Amino acid sequence: MRVMVFAPHPDDEILGCGGTLAAHAEAGDSVTVVYMTSGDAGSRYIPKEQLGPIREREALKACSLLGITDLVFLRNPDSYLSHDTDNLLSLTNLIRNKQPDYIYLPHQHDAHKDHIVTYELVVEARTRAAEPWFQEHPGEPWKVSLALAYEVWTPIQRFSRVVDITPYIDKKIAALTLHRSQLLELRYDEAVRSLNRYRGIMTGKGEYCECFQII
C-alpha cells in the first residue's frame, strides 16, 4: 500500500497519526510525508531563518524513527499558508506522481488556520488528481481510495475510524520528543498521550487509539 500524509507543520503528522503511520511502515507500506510549511513561526525565541531548517532536521529524525524516509518540504510561510494556484498544482501533481492509496490530512475544523487551509487544498487536489480535465497537471489521473482526517488542535466530534495504536504509542512519543524545539514551548507529548489514552478508553478499541474522519 502507498500512503501519503499532509502535515501543515513538522510534528503534526506524528501528533495526529504517528501511531498509525508507524503501523503502516512496519507493514511495509510506502509512506510519504508532505510538509506544507517548515514551521518557522513555531518559537518565541529562535529566529525564523534558523527555526525552519531546525524543524526540518527534527522531522527527518522523527520520521526515521517511525521507519519513514520519503519527506517533501514545500516551505510555505508558517501561519500564512495560502489556498493558491501554486500549492494546488504542487499537491495535485504529488498525488498523481506518488499515486497513494490512502491519504491523511488535518480535519476541517482543526483550530489553526494552516490546518484548515491544508484540508481545503488536499481535498481539492484529490478531486483534481482523479479528473482528466486539467492540462496543467502531467501524468495520468489517479483516484485516491481513502482519505482520513486526523486531529491535532481540536478533537474530532464525529469520527468514523478508530485505530488501536497501543503497540506503537511509545514509538510515537519517542518520535515526537525529537521535535525538541517545540517541546520547549508546549508539552505536546503529554497532551497527545492523554488524548490517545482518552480515545482508547472512550471507544473501547484499545489502550491507546487514534481517531479519524473518513472524507
Order of alpha helices (4+ residues) and beta strands (2+ residues): beta-alpha-beta-alpha-beta-alpha-beta-alpha-beta-beta-alpha-alpha-alpha-beta
